[in-house]
Amino acid sequence: MSDVAISAADVRTAASQLAQMRGSLSSWLKYRGLNDRVLAGTLQTNKPAAYAQGVIASTRDPALERNLAVQLNALLSRVMPGYPLPSVDAPNAAVQLAQLALQGGTTVSSPAATGSLLGGGHPWLWPVLIVAGLLLVVTSAIKTSADAATERERIACIEAGACTDYGFWLKAGAIGVAAWLLWTHLGGKEAAGAVKRHLNSKGKS
């Protein structure tokens, strides 16, 4: 363990990054879980099962997941010393390690009072351990990998017909609102009427 000085600001930064990392892992596990159910045939989709399963199987990236497992192992082996972690080469290792990363706590007391506890691996001390072990870059890398994996699983889930593309409908709704405002409040209706009257006048002449 590094003998770096630990300040309250450092711990708050680590806690924030840890929370962001966990948010990314949680999103990934959500979509991956849905897709796993499609692969297992336990989740009905609005597209043929064989097609949906093929989309998910072809979209999933084993290399990306193994890289995520390696990164998670590097973090957890430091903040949970002695805990039996699954091998990074085990089936679904990234999933199991991500679940472990989500189970740890984040509450931290005064950083100055935790110096003698840094070797204990208590989950409450994870932000302190991250700072002391110079692990901020690891949490950032995990978040980046999890975000990339999430996007792959999300797109596959939508294409397989197991998820709804809410982003598309939100954008469509925003465009509809903008068109309505243009039509009713920004002169669109009047301009259309003027064009119609002009065309009618030309037709009569």
Residue pairs with C-beta under 8 A, 6 or more apart in sequence:
1 118
1 119
1 129
1 132
1 133
2 132
2 133
2 134
4 131
4 132
4 134
6 111
6 112
6 114
6 115
6 128
6 131
6 132
7 111
8 110
8 111
10 111
10 131
11 108
11 111
11 127
11 128
11 131
12 127
13 131
13 136
14 126
14 127
14 128
14 130
14 131
14 136
14 139
15 106
15 108
15 127
17 130
17 136
17 139
17 140
17 143
18 106
18 126
18 127
18 130
18 139
19 106
20 139
20 143
21 101
21 139
21 140
21 142
21 143
21 146
22 101
22 102
24 142
24 143
24 146
24 147
24 150
25 98
25 101
25 102
25 142
25 146
26 102
27 146
27 147
27 150
28 98
28 146
28 147
28 149
28 150
28 153
29 95
29 98
29 99
29 102
31 150
31 153
31 154
31 156
31 157
31 163
32 95
32 149
32 153
34 43
34 153
34 157
34 162
34 163
35 56
35 60
35 153
35 156
35 157
35 160
35 162
37 43
37 162
38 45
38 49
38 52
38 53
38 56
38 157
38 160
38 162
39 53
39 56
39 57
41 49
41 53
43 162
45 52
45 160
45 161
45 162
46 161
47 160
47 161
51 160
52 160
52 161
52 162
53 160
55 156
55 159
55 160
56 156
56 157
56 160
59 152
59 153
59 155
59 156
59 159
60 152
60 153
60 156
61 149
61 152
64 145
64 148
64 149
64 152
65 93
65 94
65 149
66 88
66 89
66 93
66 94
67 145
68 94
68 97
68 98
68 142
68 145
68 146
68 149
69 88
69 93
69 94
69 97
70 88
71 138
71 141
71 142
71 145
72 94
72 97
72 98
72 100
72 101
72 142
73 85
73 88
73 97
74 135
74 138
75 101
75 130
75 135
75 138
75 139
75 142
76 83
76 85
76 97
76 100
76 101
77 85
78 129
78 133
78 135
79 104
79 121
79 123
79 125
79 126
79 129
79 130
79 133
79 135
80 100
80 104
80 121
80 123
81 119
81 121
82 121
83 100
83 121
85 97
85 100
86 93
86 96
86 97
87 93
88 97
90 96
94 149
98 146
101 142
103 123
104 123
104 126
105 123
105 124
105 126
106 123
106 124
106 126
106 127
107 124
108 114
108 124
108 125
108 127
108 128
109 124
111 128
114 125
114 128
117 125
118 125
118 128
118 129
118 132
121 129
129 135
130 136
130 138
130 139
154 163
157 163
158 164
158 165
182 188
183 189
183 192
